[in-house]
Amino acid sequence: MRRMTRAQRAEQWNNDYDTLVRALPPGLYTGEDVRNAIDPFIGEPHHPNCWGAAFRRALSNVRSFRPLLRTRPMRSPTSHGRRTRLYRKVR
């Protein structure tokens, strides 16, 4: 079996992320909620910034998330309770 290169692993991680985002049930989400739902299935990306980039890509590509004019505090201790936008997943 051949070893995957870093670029191949990143591409596979992104593909898995996109697949799992589409499978999420309708409801209210933040980027942090999506990360917490998906992380157990695909693990951490090669760089922490990939989570935000992947969610932004999902917002533009999947088009099943609608931004709301509401925010809520993030739950992760490292986020220090900063406010983040809520999105409604409609399909």
Secondary structure, DSSP 8 states (H G I E B T S, - for coil): -----HHHHHHHHHHHHHHHHHHS-SEEE-HHHHHHHHHHHH---SSTTHHHHHHHHHHHHT--EEEEEEEEE--SGGGTT-EEEEEEE--
